[in-house]
Amino acid sequence: MLLLLTICIFFTLLVPHPSWARAQESPALRLVQAEWAYEVRGKDDYDPNPEGRFPRGERGYAYLVVEGFTVDREDDYYFLHIKADVAAETKRGFRLFSQKDVLDLEEWYLEPPDSTWFYIWVDIPWWAPKGTYVAVITVRDMLSGAELEEKREVVVY
């Protein structure tokens, strides 16, 4: 009897079993809205700065809406985890400044969200040279490892 049970277990391991988990493609992390702002108060509540012009010694804001991030589940809740970095470069690509993790966003939901919004800011030093720069915003999905980089011009006056 023991021999028969051992043989059955052995053959069971050789036979492929159907998998009930469905394959899911990683979504493409993307910015659906990215705007410079003078001030941000909340979701869709900000003062747009369409030219991206900021005075020295002031704070510059970027209002962002992201889709395509990974949502995980724990118990009855869904969550996401996104981080963002910011840097400033000259038009020729020389990096003047960078700051990692200006945003570390972990949000929990009752239903999986399609998008999320956030804002980041940079305090422009009073001694910053006037000119046109390239702001580099990097958004990282900490659950999937996906990363996107957005470059936008910004003017310091």
HELIX and SHEET records of a PDB file:
HELIX    1   1 LEU A    2  LEU A   14  1                                  13    
SHEET    1   A 4 ASP A  45  PRO A  48  0                                        
SHEET    2   A 4 ARG A  30  GLY A  42 -1                                        
SHEET    3   A 4 ARG A  59  GLU A  67 -1                                        
SHEET    4   A 4 SER A 115  ASP A 123 -1                                        
SHEET    1   B 5 ARG A  53  PHE A  54  0                                        
SHEET    2   B 5 GLU A 147  VAL A 156  1                                        
SHEET    3   B 5 GLY A 131  ASP A 141 -1                                        
SHEET    4   B 5 TYR A  77  GLU A  89 -1                                        
SHEET    5   B 5 ASP A  72  GLU A  74 -1                                        
SHEET    1   C 5 ARG A  53  PHE A  54  0                                        
SHEET    2   C 5 GLU A 147  VAL A 156  1                                        
SHEET    3   C 5 GLY A 131  ASP A 141 -1                                        
SHEET    4   C 5 TYR A  77  GLU A  89 -1                                        
SHEET    5   C 5 ARG A  95  TYR A 109 -1                                        
END                                                                             
